[in-house]
């Protein structure tokens, strides 16, 4: 007699497969959607894991994990942020927003630096076959800023 799989198991498996397929498709087409490890441009050390998602053609990125020394606060608050972000946990905070595809780049967005509470204009470029993400924060013009390279985690 054939084994009948319960609808809930089938639904869960279908959702998982759809998610994996969507991630693989995003990765293959050079999309920045996914999980990224930010690398400090000064020290070269990992700083955080950021999950980039897309909704209605706009990208946003939220911090999922911080890489901090054992003697540092493991769940810091954004003390230098302004407005609704002031004194909120950095983990779970949206630091990228409003980025839209513009040719090979994603432009028109903002990025927050939780270390100093400042918000900068930003742009992203996916490089190395979707394995790296160049994230540029700037004031005024893109040449007046700095770039970090993030590494794809999944």
CORLIN-V937224 format. One record per helix or strand of 2 or more residues. SS is the DSSP state (@ for helix, = for strand). FROM is the first residue (numbers start at 1). TO is the last residue. Records with the same first field share a line. If there is no record, write none. Layout:
SS=FROM-TO / FROM-TO
//
This chain:
@=7-28 / 83-85
==34-39 / 46-55 / 58-66 / 94-102 / 105-113 / 118-127 / 132-138 / 145-152
//
